[in-house]
Amino acid sequence: MDRYLHVWSFAFIATIMSANAQFKVVGPPPYPPNVARQKIRTLLEAVDPANRVETVKTLSGLLSWYRDPIDDELIAAWQKDGRANLTELMEPLADARVAVGVIEFSWRQQRQAAFRPEYAPMFVNLMTRFPESAQPFLADLLGGTPNLSQPEAETVCRILLDMPDVGTWKKNALQILPHYRRVAESLLAQDLHGSDQEKIYAAERWLGDLRAGAPGVARQSTANEQQSPRGRPYSRPAVNESTPTGDQTASVARPRTSEAPAPSPAAVNSTPVRPSLQAAPRSAPPAGSAPPPYSGPKSGTLECGGGPIPQNAEYVFRNVPLVKMQLDYDTKTWDARLAPGDGQTQKLIVRNKSSGPQKHCVVHWTATP
C-alpha cells in the first residue's frame, strides 16, 4: 500500500510541476509608468527601417506591463507626420484598440494625409484581424458616395479588392466599387500585368464581377479591359443562378481555368447525384439562324487534369454539350454550375468546397429531356 501511495504522490507532484512549468512569472514593472511612457514615445519617434526590428522586440518585451501606454503612444504617433515608419509595427504590436484608433483617424479625421494607397496593406491587415475597426469605413461608403480624391479612391478600392471574402465583405465591396469603377479597373489592370499569380486570378474574378454591373450604377469602360496578359478576355461566365455554388472566400479563392478532355461515354463509380441542371442560358439567335437540334453523345465523363485544385478554387470544363443534363459527382467535395461557352457549347464549372486541395475531380453527365 505504501509503495502505491508513494508512486501516486510522485505522479501528482510531477503533474503539478509540469503544470507550473507552463507559466512564466512576470516580475515587477521595470520602470515607473511615467518613465515607461516616455521610453515608449522615444522609441516610436525614432523608429526607422534600420532599427525597426529591434524596436519591435523592445516594445514587445514591455507589453506585459504597459499594454495601455503602448496603445496610447502608437495611436498618438500615427497622428503625427512620421506615420510612414509605423506601418510595419502595426502587425506585431497593434490590438483592437489601436486598429480602431488608427483607422478612425485616417478615414474620418485626416483622410487626405493619412488615408493613402501606401498604407492600404496595413489597413487590410488591421480590418481583417479586428473587424470592428472597419465599421466607420464601411458605414460611410455604404451610406452614400463620399467625394474622394484620386489617392483616397485608390486606397478605398485597394482595401476592398484585397480584403478576404469573409462575412459580408464581398457583398459590400460589390455595392461600393461600381461608384469608383475607373479606379478599381485601373488597379485590377495593374494586378493582371504583374507577376503575382494569385493577384492575376483574383483580378480576373473581380473584373468579371464588376462587368456584371450593379443596379443603378452606370458602367464606365476603360481601354485596359479588352484582354488579359494571358490572351483571354476579361469576362465572367453568365451562370445559372439557380445552381447553388456555396460561399466564396477571397483570401484563398484561386480559379483554375484549363481545357478539359472531350466528353466520352465512359461511366464512373457511383457518387451522389445532383438534380438535373438546365443548359446555360444564351441570348436568342437572329431570326432564321436557329441552331439544329443537338444530336451528339447523350452521356459522358469529365475528368480534371493538371495540378491539385486548391480549396475554394474553380476548374472549368469547356465544350460541354449545350443540353439540359444530370450530373453525377461527389457533392461533399464539389459544387457545380453551368455557364455559356463558345459557339453551341457550354462550360461546367466545379468549385472545391472541401477543407483542402483536391487532386482529382470526375463528373459523369447524362442528357435529360
Phi and psi in degrees as a GROMACS rama.xvg file:
@    title "Ramachandran Plot"
@    xaxis  label "Phi"
@    yaxis  label "Psi"
@TYPE xy
-62.1452  -35.2536  ASP-2
-65.1597  -43.0455  ARG-3
-65.3746  -39.4134  TYR-4
-63.432  -39.0385  LEU-5
-65.1226  -43.7648  HIS-6
-63.4605  -43.8413  VAL-7
-62.7529  -42.9757  TRP-8
-62.8691  -40.5303  SER-9
-63.5655  -43.1625  PHE-10
-64.102  -40.621  ALA-11
-63.6117  -45.1068  PHE-12
-63.3088  -41.3009  ILE-13
-62.3377  -38.7711  ALA-14
-63.8554  -44.3046  THR-15
-61.9884  -42.1198  ILE-16
-65.1625  -39.6557  MET-17
-64.7431  -42.2948  SER-18
-63.3869  -43.1641  ALA-19
-65.1099  -30.5399  ASN-20
-68.2643  -14.6858  ALA-21
-79.7871  -10.9547  GLN-22
-111.804  141.519  PHE-23
-106.479  126.865  LYS-24
-74.5664  126.505  VAL-25
-95.3342  120.431  VAL-26
-77.748  -170.241  GLY-27
-68.5282  155.908  PRO-28
-58.1313  140.546  PRO-29
-73.7462  -20.5245  PRO-30
-138.261  153.774  TYR-31
-62.5839  155.321  PRO-32
-53.6613  -43.821  PRO-33
-68.5565  -35.6675  ASN-34
-68.9181  -42.1287  VAL-35
-61.5993  -43.6487  ALA-36
-61.55  -40.9721  ARG-37
-66.1702  -39.7749  GLN-38
-63.5438  -41.7437  LYS-39
-63.1262  -44.8505  ILE-40
-62.0189  -42.5612  ARG-41
-63.5609  -41.563  THR-42
-61.7492  -42.901  LEU-43
-70.1816  -36.1732  LEU-44
-69.3372  -28.0371  GLU-45
-97.6212  -2.29054  ALA-46
-66.4434  140.182  VAL-47
-152.724  174.471  ASP-48
-56.0757  -30.2683  PRO-49
-72.542  -32.5284  ALA-50
-114.384  11.5377  ASN-51
-61.4542  -44.5255  ARG-52
-62.2284  -44.6717  VAL-53
-66.9828  -36.2479  GLU-54
-64.269  -44.4135  THR-55
-60.9674  -42.8031  VAL-56
-61.8666  -44.0686  LYS-57
-65.4282  -47.2287  THR-58
-67.0866  -36.8459  LEU-59
-61.6023  -35.8122  SER-60
-69.4057  -17.97  GLY-61
-95.366  -8.03631  LEU-62
-61.3673  -31.4859  LEU-63
-58.7817  -30.173  SER-64
-108.793  -27.6434  TRP-65
-127.593  42.424  TYR-66
-57.7923  -49.85  ARG-67
-64.759  -47.3917  ASP-68
-60.3673  -37.6441  PRO-69
-65.1474  -41.3244  ILE-70
-58.9492  -49.552  ASP-71
-57.2605  -45.7496  ASP-72
-74.5907  -32.5922  GLU-73
-63.5128  -45.4512  LEU-74
-63.9439  -44.3627  ILE-75
-63.9601  -40.6332  ALA-76
-65.9239  -35.8501  ALA-77
-64.7025  -26.9819  TRP-78
-81.1181  0.0895766  GLN-79
-103.745  174.415  LYS-80
-69.9917  -18.4925  ASP-81
-87.3597  22.0494  GLY-82
-63.5782  -24.0545  ARG-83
-59.2025  -27.7623  ALA-84
-82.0625  -3.4986  ASN-85
-99.4827  -11.2756  LEU-86
-58.9186  -38.6771  THR-87
-76.5799  -9.28578  GLU-88
-88.1434  -20.3028  LEU-89
-66.6121  -40.6325  MET-90
-63.2316  -47.5702  GLU-91
-78.6007  -21.7721  PRO-92
-112.768  -26.1361  LEU-93
-73.0386  146.262  ALA-94
-120.787  -171.042  ASP-95
-60.2834  -38.0539  ALA-96
-64.7378  -42.854  ARG-97
-65.0161  -43.4467  VAL-98
-59.3774  -46.058  ALA-99
-61.873  -45.5483  VAL-100
-64.8336  -42.3836  GLY-101
-68.3725  -45.2994  VAL-102
-72.7442  -39.0644  ILE-103
-58.8533  -47.4926  GLU-104
-63.6756  -45.8024  PHE-105
-66.2419  -40.3252  SER-106
-84.9435  -40.996  TRP-107
-105.139  -21.1262  ARG-108
-108.771  -41.5569  GLN-109
-133.578  56.7724  GLN-110
-60.4601  -42.2218  ARG-111
-64.0753  -37.8278  GLN-112
-91.8673  -34.4402  ALA-113
-110.126  -12.1259  ALA-114
-106.955  81.921  PHE-115
-126.573  156.739  ARG-116
-55.6847  -36.7856  PRO-117
-67.2756  -16.6192  GLU-118
-96.4513  -3.33392  TYR-119
-57.2071  -43.7223  ALA-120
-58.2732  -36.5574  PRO-121
-67.6247  -42.259  MET-122
-62.1907  -41.0122  PHE-123
-60.1334  -44.3803  VAL-124
-61.2734  -45.674  ASN-125
-67.2926  -43.5427  LEU-126
-66.6488  -32.8305  MET-127
-69.6709  -44.862  THR-128
-75.5061  -33.4588  ARG-129
-130.255  80.7704  PHE-130
-55.0933  -29.6745  PRO-131
-62.8451  -24.6238  GLU-132
-68.776  -19.402  SER-133
-86.0833  -7.31764  ALA-134
-60.2381  -46.5064  GLN-135
-61.6743  -40.7589  PRO-136
-59.4325  -51.4679  PHE-137
-70.3564  -38.8867  LEU-138
-60.4365  -43.9046  ALA-139
-67.7958  -40.3702  ASP-140
-73.2352  -36.022  LEU-141
-79.0639  -24.0957  LEU-142
-82.8428  -11.4203  GLY-143
-176.794  -163.205  GLY-144
-124.63  89.5744  THR-145
-57.687  143.876  PRO-146
-80.6594  103.375  ASN-147
-108.624  146.381  LEU-148
-71.84  170.411  SER-149
-58.1515  -49.3863  GLN-150
-61.6525  -37.2026  PRO-151
-66.7433  -42.5705  GLU-152
-63.8978  -38.8203  ALA-153
-61.942  -40.4589  GLU-154
-66.055  -44.5247  THR-155
-57.3569  -49.6348  VAL-156
-65.51  -41.1842  CYS-157
-63.8446  -40.1482  ARG-158
-61.8665  -49.327  ILE-159
-64.1862  -36.2384  LEU-160
-73.73  -30.0669  LEU-161
-97.0883  -13.787  ASP-162
-65.1185  140.559  MET-163
-60.0766  146.192  PRO-164
-82.2488  75.5362  ASP-165
-120.593  150.007  VAL-166
61.0978  -129.859  GLY-167
-106.18  17.8893  THR-168
-59.6956  -46.6861  TRP-169
-63.8006  -42.957  LYS-170
-60.9143  -45.7386  LYS-171
-64.1262  -41.7539  ASN-172
-61.5223  -38.9423  ALA-173
-71.866  -16.0257  LEU-174
-84.4067  -31.1892  GLN-175
-90.9543  -44.9061  ILE-176
-58.2458  -37.4247  LEU-177
-58.6377  -24.083  PRO-178
-71.7767  -18.6624  HIS-179
-127.058  44.3176  TYR-180
-59.6587  -45.0228  ARG-181
-60.9314  -42.6017  ARG-182
-65.79  -45.2586  VAL-183
-61.6935  -44.5982  ALA-184
-67.6339  -33.1523  GLU-185
-64.746  -43.6772  SER-186
-63.9551  -40.6378  LEU-187
-67.3564  -34.6406  LEU-188
-63.5422  -38.4031  ALA-189
-62.7006  -42.1797  GLN-190
-63.0206  -39.9634  ASP-191
-65.8963  -28.5757  LEU-192
-93.73  5.77889  HIS-193
-87.9151  -174.017  GLY-194
-104.4  -4.5204  SER-195
-81.357  109.281  ASP-196
-63.4915  -36.5906  GLN-197
-60.8968  -43.4413  GLU-198
-67.0091  -34.9885  LYS-199
-63.0574  -47.8363  ILE-200
-59.8594  -47.6753  TYR-201
-62.5426  -40.0225  ALA-202
-63.6254  -40.7447  ALA-203
-62.3589  -39.8461  GLU-204
-66.7619  -44.4409  ARG-205
-63.1495  -43.1595  TRP-206
-61.3948  -38.4474  LEU-207
-63.6773  -42.7529  GLY-208
-63.7325  -41.9345  ASP-209
-69.2658  -35.3899  LEU-210
-68.7925  -23.6929  ARG-211
-66.3388  -19.7074  ALA-212
85.2604  167.882  GLY-213
-134.023  141.347  ALA-214
-55.8244  131.505  PRO-215
79.0852  4.57324  GLY-216
-115.806  122.077  VAL-217
-69.6355  141.771  ALA-218
-83.7708  134.489  ARG-219
-117.371  104.298  GLN-220
-79.3175  157.398  SER-221
-130.291  161.791  THR-222
-70.5724  -15.8901  ALA-223
-84.4365  -5.57669  ASN-224
-94.6549  11.0915  GLU-225
-74.6913  -46.5516  GLN-226
-151.939  145.42  GLN-227
-83.1547  165.004  SER-228
-59.3789  -20.6822  PRO-229
-93.0079  9.97283  ARG-230
84.6696  9.37923  GLY-231
-109.329  141.571  ARG-232
-63.5913  150.163  PRO-233
-79.3367  102.682  TYR-234
-147.233  147.004  SER-235
-103.139  126.921  ARG-236
-61.0231  136.436  PRO-237
-74.3385  117.504  ALA-238
-105.094  160.112  VAL-239
-76.85  101.774  ASN-240
-67.8953  -12.8751  GLU-241
-77.5742  -9.9651  SER-242
-85.8318  116.767  THR-243
-64.7533  136.073  PRO-244
-119.844  -7.44668  THR-245
81.0538  175.194  GLY-246
-73.2733  150.977  ASP-247
-110.316  145.233  GLN-248
-128.183  106.49  THR-249
-64.9813  -33.0653  ALA-250
-59.8811  -20.4029  SER-251
-127.382  -5.12288  VAL-252
-66.6331  128.216  ALA-253
-146.483  94.0675  ARG-254
-64.3697  140.165  PRO-255
-115.086  124.286  ARG-256
-112.745  119.061  THR-257
-146.967  146.767  SER-258
-67.1022  133.486  GLU-259
-97.5276  155.967  ALA-260
-63.4856  153.012  PRO-261
-62.5457  141.977  ALA-262
-58.0998  141.25  PRO-263
-128.982  158.66  SER-264
-78.8718  3.32332  PRO-265
-63.9464  145.499  ALA-266
-93.781  162.77  ALA-267
-122.265  171.588  VAL-268
-62.1533  151.61  ASN-269
-65.6387  130.722  SER-270
-136.635  168.817  THR-271
-54.6363  143.326  PRO-272
-103.28  132.354  VAL-273
-84.9743  156.313  ARG-274
-61.6987  160.555  PRO-275
-62.4068  140.224  SER-276
-105.774  135.631  LEU-277
-66.6499  150.768  GLN-278
-59.6899  147.192  ALA-279
-58.1762  133.051  ALA-280
-63.7788  142.456  PRO-281
-133.43  156.688  ARG-282
-68.9361  150.35  SER-283
-66.8264  137.183  ALA-284
-73.355  159.264  PRO-285
-57.6002  154.63  PRO-286
-56.9362  136.352  ALA-287
83.2525  0.740568  GLY-288
-123.262  29.2799  SER-289
-62.5848  136.324  ALA-290
-68.2187  152.81  PRO-291
-68.2552  157.097  PRO-292
-58.4722  147.817  PRO-293
-67.3512  132.281  TYR-294
-132.935  19.4287  SER-295
-86.5255  -160.766  GLY-296
-58.0755  147.298  PRO-297
-96.2035  -5.1545  LYS-298
-158.92  165.764  SER-299
-176.836  175.865  GLY-300
-127.431  131.959  THR-301
-112.828  128.991  LEU-302
-128.806  132.091  GLU-303
-78.7924  153.788  CYS-304
-131.401  -176.981  GLY-305
87.6815  -157.279  GLY-306
-78.8895  179.353  GLY-307
-58.9375  147.428  PRO-308
-98.6146  115.737  ILE-309
-64.3403  164.222  PRO-310
-56.8715  133.718  GLN-311
70.349  5.3903  ASN-312
-85.7422  162.402  ALA-313
-115.57  149.745  GLU-314
-126.519  134.719  TYR-315
-110.871  122.264  VAL-316
-94.7093  120.53  PHE-317
-99.4729  168.099  ARG-318
58.2901  37.2801  ASN-319
-81.8547  137.523  VAL-320
-54.4898  141.049  PRO-321
-85.3796  72.9563  LEU-322
-139.117  159.102  VAL-323
-67.5105  136.302  LYS-324
-145.25  155.444  MET-325
-102.59  135.082  GLN-326
-111.821  138.517  LEU-327
-121.383  110.536  ASP-328
-158.942  174.466  TYR-329
-78.9627  98.8189  ASP-330
-74.8385  -12.3281  THR-331
-75.5778  -22.5901  LYS-332
-106.825  -29.8163  THR-333
-126.891  149.236  TRP-334
-109.838  154.637  ASP-335
-140.373  148.482  ALA-336
-151.424  156.429  ARG-337
-104.641  147.189  LEU-338
-144.723  155.423  ALA-339
-59.7415  143.215  PRO-340
-115.841  -161.127  GLY-341
-83.0287  138.773  ASP-342
60.1525  -142.001  GLY-343
-92.183  55.7041  GLN-344
-135.219  173.29  THR-345
-137.045  170.112  GLN-346
-112.406  142.607  LYS-347
-108.437  120.149  LEU-348
-111.123  121.532  ILE-349
-111.529  143.445  VAL-350
-121.322  132.848  ARG-351
-76.9583  106.367  ASN-352
-101.688  8.70527  LYS-353
-77.3182  -177.065  SER-354
-89.777  4.99329  SER-355
-161.876  179.578  GLY-356
-63.3409  150.831  PRO-357
-124.439  132.461  GLN-358
-86.4977  -18.3373  LYS-359
-149.686  144.009  HIS-360
-140.004  130.011  CYS-361
-125.872  128.126  VAL-362
-127.006  124.245  VAL-363
-101.257  128.475  HIS-364
-117.528  148.321  TRP-365
-137.596  125.245  THR-366
-65.1402  138.533  ALA-367
-123.082  155.57  THR-368
